[in-house]
Structure formats: C-alpha cells, structure tokens
Amino acid sequence: MYQNLAQTAIERALKCNWSEAIKINKLLLSEDKNDIEALNRLARAYYESGNIKLAKKTSLKALKVEPSNKIAQKAVEKYKRSLPLRDKRSLPLHGKRSLPLRGKKANSVNVSDFIQEIGTTKQTHLLNLCSEDVISSLDSGDEVFLSTHSHRVTVTTHDKIYIGKLPDDLSARLRLLTKNGYEYRVVIQSASKEDVKIIIKETKKGKGHEKINSFPIEILEPIGEFGS
C-alpha cells in the first residue's frame, strides 16, 4: 500500500499535478510523520503551488528528522532566497518589472516531454546570467520564453524578467527563423548560480520552409533563402 502511494505521489509530481501530490504526500505522512521522502516531496509540491512559507516549514521538519539530508538542506536555502523575491512583487521597483512569483503564472513542464529530437530540439547554456536571487527561483521544468532583439535573443521568465542570453550563433539563427514564422517552447533543464541550461523545442515551422530544421546536426543548414 505504501509503495503504491509513494509511486503515485512521484507520478503526480512528474506530471506537475501539485494539488494531488500534496494530498498523497500528506496521506503518507499521516501514517508516518517522519517519512523523509514524503516530507521532501511535499515541500516541493507546496513550493510549486506558490506556498513558499509552507514549503520552507516542511523542509525544516525534514531537517529535524534527518539533519544531514542534502535535499532538505538545499531546499531550505532556496526557499529562504525565494521568499524575499515573492514579497518584492508588491513593492515599486523604480520602473523595473516585478519579480517572478511561482505558482501564479509560471508553468511547470515535464522535461521528459522535451526529449532530444534531431533537428527540432536543442540544449544550450545561457550566457550573461541574471542575479543569483532570480536563478534561485528557477526549477527544472519551468517554462521560460525567448525574447528577440535586433542583435540577440534573451530568455525571460513569464514576468519578462531577464535570465540570460543565447550564444551568438544560435541567436542569429533563431532571430531569422522566428521572423519567418517558426515558433518554440523553452524549459529550464537545470539551474544553478554557475550555469543555467535550457531546452528549446520547435513547435511550428514557417510556412513554405517545412524542410528546414531549426537545429540540424553540427553544420547549420543554409537559411539565406529567407532573405534579410
């Protein structure tokens, strides 16, 4: 019975069904309040639902049960940094856009849905990263967005908060492709203060350019036919 519930809790999290994940992990904890794995899963589910205070409280409970637990230790530090970000949303930022608030508008995506497909998906590292506070609010599976500019392509949160920029060669290609009707979805693969990796997935080709892949292997296909 326990194993079935625990597996169900994991499956709900993988599908980003956080409300069900909360219910199932709380049920597991009603049977064993010291279930460290259920506590860690519950904290993550609270966090993804936007309840950062409960997430932090739950991770602190996990540390009382197992002080050396690395998952709980990392989570507590993450939630401490995320709370000030959430609180700043309601404060004037002198012309800057508000900071991201998880669980309200941000979408979490199952990263397994972005399986590497030759020609249509691309993993890449972002350059010129944002502040550590913003990075700390990112998790694997978070949906983020491309923003094209005249000489670069940046990646932002759902609130249009800057995260980083694409490498120049990839930026040049995607600027031209998006100009000609190509569309993409982007998710965070991993995020740390030293490195943010994303997965870009082509979701629509430009009309009349169905034979041109966004991300061909090694040598990029010529796209000069699109014109300037």
N, C-alpha and C positions, 0 to 999 in steps of 0.2 A: 504493500500500500504506500509506504513512504517513498520507495524508489519511483513508483509511478507518479506520485505528486511532484517529487523533485524534478523528474524529467519533464513533466508538463509545465512546471514553472520556467524551466530553461527554454522550452519551446515557445512559450508566450513572450519571453524576453527577446528571443531571436526574431520573432515576428513583430516586435515593438508594441505588443499589446500590454501596456504597462498597468492598466487598471486590473486586468486579470492576473498579471504577475504579482501585484500587491496582495490580492485576495489569497492566492495559493500559498505564497510565502508566509503570510500571517497565519494561515491554517497550519502549516508545518511548524511554526513557532508556538502555536497553541499546544502542540504535542511535546515540543522540546524547545524551551526558551533559549537554550544555549547552542542551538543549531547554527554554527558559524557560517556555513554556506548559505543558509536561508537568510540570515541577517545581512550578508553582503549583497545578495540578490535583491532583498527588499530595499536596502539603501539605494541601490542603483535605480530601481523602479520608481522610488519616490523622487529621485533627482530628475529622471527623465520626464516625470509628470509635472515638474516645476516646483515641487515642495522641497526646497533645498534644506530648510531647517530640520524637517523630519529625516531627510537623508543623512545629515550630519549626526543627528541624535542617534539614529540606528547604527551608524558606523562606530560611534563611540561605545555603544552597547557591545558591538562585536569586539572591540579592543579590550573591554573588560573581561570578556570570555577568553580571548586569546590575544594578549598584548603584542605578540610578535607577528601577528597576521599582516602580511605585506599589503594585501588588497585593502583591508580596512585602514591601515596607516596612510596609504596613498589617497584613499577616498576622503578621509578627514581633511587632509591638506588641500585637496581640490575643492571641497565644499566650503572651506574657510575663505578661499580666494573668490569663489563664485558668489557668496552672499553679498559682499560689497558691490559687485557688478550689478546684481539684481536691484539693490537699493538705489543705485545711481540712476536707474531708469526714470525715476520720478523727479530728478533734480535737473535744473537747467545746465546745459553743457556748453554754453557760450558759442552757440552756432553749430556744435557737433551733433551728430545723430546719436540717438540713445543706444546704450549698450544692449547686447543680446540677453533675452530672458528665456531660459529653456522652458519647454512645456506649454508655451503660449502660441507661438507661431512656427517655431523651428520644427522641421520634420525629421524623424529618425528613419533611416532606411536600412533594410537588411543588406549588409555589404555583400553577402553571397549572391544577391541579385545582380551584382556588378562583376560577375565572373569575367576574367580576361577573355575577350573575343578578338581575334586577329582582325585588325582594320577598324574596329568600331569602339574599342575601349583603350584607355591609356592611363598608366600610373605615372605620376610625376611628383617631384618635390617642389614645394613653393620656395620662392626667394624673397628676400627683404621682408622677413616676418614681422608681424604686429607685436604688441606687448605681450608679456607672459600672462597678464591678467585675462586678456581675451582668449589666448590659447588654452588657458585652464578651463574655459567654459565649453571647449570642443570635445566631442567624443567620437569614436569610430561609429560610422553610420549616419552621422549628422549630414543632412543635405545642405549644401552651400551653393553659391551661384557665381557664374562668370560675369564679369563686367568689362566690356570692351572700351578701349580708349584709342586715341589716334596712334600711339606708338607702343601700347602694351595691353595685356589682358590681366586683370586682377581677379582675385577670388574674395567674396564677401559673405558675411552671414546673411540670414533672412532680413535682418535690420539694416543691411548695407554697411555693416562695419567691416573695414578692411582686415583681411587675414594675411595675404601675401600676393605675390605676382607669379605668373607663369614664366618659364625660361623664354628668352627672346625668340628662338626659332619656333617654338610651339605657339607663342603669342602671335607671331606673324602669320602663321598658317591658319589659326582659328579666327583671327580677325577677318581674313578673306573668306573663309568658309561660312562664318555666320552672316557676313554681308550678303552671301549668295543663298541664304535660306536654310543653312544647316542649324540644327538645334541639339542641345546637350543637357544631360543631367550630371551633377557632380556631387560626390560624397567624400567625407573625410575617411581615409583609411586608417591613419594614425596621427596622433598629435602630441608633441612634447615641446618644451621650450627651445630645444635644439633643432627640431625638424617637424614639419607638417607635410604629410603625404596625402594626396588626393587620388581619386579615380574619376576619370572623365568618360562618360558614355554617350556615344552618338545616338540620338533618338529619332532624328529626321534628316534626310538628305535634301539638298537643294534641288528644286525642280530642274530636270534636264541634266543633272550631274550625278545620276544614280550609280555610275561606275567608278566614281572617285571616292575612295575611303578616307576618312578623317585621319587615321593613324596607320598608314602602311608600314610594313616591317623595314627597319633600318633606313633605306633610301626613300625619302618622301617622294610620292608621285607628283609630277608636274601639275601645277594648278594655274599656270599662266593663262590658260584659255578663259578663265573667269574675267580677265581684263583687270584694269586698275581700279 
